[in-house]
Amino acid sequence: MIPQDGQDRGAGAKRKQAQVGASRLPLHLIFQAGIAAVVALGLEGLLQLPAANGALAGVALALLCWLIRELYQPTATRAGARVVLVLRMLSIVGFTFAISGLSRLLT
């Protein structure tokens, strides 16, 4: 394996120590997920779909976003990053629809 960031990753290489308070998940991803969840809950309240239909729509939306992401490999440009952002947020919206519909079915 070729090191990507110029670090020695051989058998005797020293591991980089984690910084105190360092997070593995960047805050912008948490922010995007929060915004997408709020949008999904708002859309669900506006649409007033039955629980089963909402869950099915959410699963279909998440699968569609996953399929588009697998078939379309975006380039490393701003436009590609925007496409990835939109697909990520739509898949979180679909996931939230599915979880909300399933939770309503269980109660």
C-alpha positions as CSV (number, residue, x, y, z in Angstrom):
1,M,0.0,0.0,0.0
2,I,1.3,3.4,-0.9
3,P,1.0,6.1,1.8
4,Q,-1.4,8.8,0.7
5,D,-0.3,11.6,3.0
6,G,3.5,11.1,3.1
7,Q,3.5,9.2,6.4
8,D,5.5,6.0,7.0
9,R,3.0,3.2,7.6
10,G,5.4,0.3,7.8
11,A,5.6,-2.2,10.6
12,G,7.9,-0.2,12.8
13,A,6.3,3.2,12.2
14,K,5.1,5.3,15.1
15,R,1.3,6.0,15.2
16,K,0.2,9.5,15.4
17,Q,-1.4,10.3,18.8
18,A,-5.0,11.5,18.8
19,Q,-5.5,15.1,19.9
20,V,-7.7,15.7,22.9
21,G,-11.2,16.5,21.8
22,A,-10.6,15.5,18.2
23,S,-13.6,14.0,16.5
24,R,-13.6,11.4,13.7
25,L,-16.7,12.9,12.2
26,P,-16.5,16.4,10.9
27,L,-19.0,18.9,12.2
28,H,-20.2,19.9,8.8
29,L,-21.5,16.3,8.2
30,I,-23.4,16.4,11.5
31,F,-24.8,19.8,10.5
32,Q,-25.9,18.4,7.1
33,A,-27.6,15.4,8.7
34,G,-29.4,17.7,11.2
35,I,-30.7,20.0,8.4
36,A,-31.8,17.0,6.3
37,A,-33.7,15.5,9.3
38,V,-35.5,18.7,10.0
39,V,-36.4,19.1,6.4
40,A,-37.7,15.5,6.3
41,L,-39.8,15.9,9.4
42,G,-41.3,19.1,8.0
43,L,-42.1,17.6,4.7
44,E,-43.6,14.6,6.4
45,G,-45.8,16.9,8.4
46,L,-46.9,18.8,5.3
47,L,-47.6,15.7,3.2
48,Q,-49.6,13.8,5.8
49,L,-48.9,10.4,4.2
50,P,-50.2,7.2,5.8
51,A,-47.4,5.5,7.8
52,A,-46.9,2.6,5.4
53,N,-46.7,4.9,2.3
54,G,-44.3,7.2,4.1
55,A,-42.0,4.4,5.0
56,L,-42.1,3.0,1.5
57,A,-41.4,6.4,0.0
58,G,-38.5,6.9,2.3
59,V,-36.9,3.5,1.5
60,A,-37.4,4.1,-2.2
61,L,-35.8,7.6,-2.0
62,A,-32.8,6.3,0.0
63,L,-32.3,3.4,-2.5
64,L,-32.7,5.7,-5.5
65,C,-30.0,8.1,-4.1
66,W,-27.7,5.1,-3.4
67,L,-28.2,3.8,-6.9
68,I,-27.5,7.2,-8.5
69,R,-24.4,7.6,-6.4
70,E,-23.1,4.2,-7.4
71,L,-23.8,4.7,-11.1
72,Y,-22.7,8.3,-11.3
73,Q,-19.1,8.8,-10.1
74,P,-18.8,12.5,-9.5
75,T,-15.6,14.3,-10.3
76,A,-13.5,16.1,-7.7
77,T,-14.9,19.5,-8.6
78,R,-17.3,21.9,-7.0
79,A,-20.1,20.6,-9.1
80,G,-19.3,17.0,-8.1
81,A,-19.2,18.0,-4.5
82,R,-22.6,19.7,-4.8
83,V,-24.0,16.5,-6.4
84,V,-22.7,14.4,-3.6
85,L,-24.1,16.9,-1.0
86,V,-27.6,16.8,-2.6
87,L,-27.6,13.0,-2.8
88,R,-26.4,12.7,0.8
89,M,-29.1,15.0,2.0
90,L,-31.8,13.3,0.0
91,S,-30.8,9.9,1.3
92,I,-31.0,11.2,4.9
93,V,-34.4,12.7,4.1
94,G,-35.5,9.3,2.8
95,F,-34.0,7.5,5.8
96,T,-35.9,9.9,8.1
97,F,-39.1,9.3,6.2
98,A,-38.7,5.5,6.5
99,I,-37.8,5.6,10.2
100,S,-40.7,8.0,11.0
101,G,-43.2,5.9,9.1
102,L,-42.0,2.7,10.7
103,S,-42.2,4.2,14.2
104,R,-45.8,5.3,13.5
105,L,-46.6,1.7,12.4
106,L,-45.2,0.2,15.6
107,T,-47.2,2.5,17.9
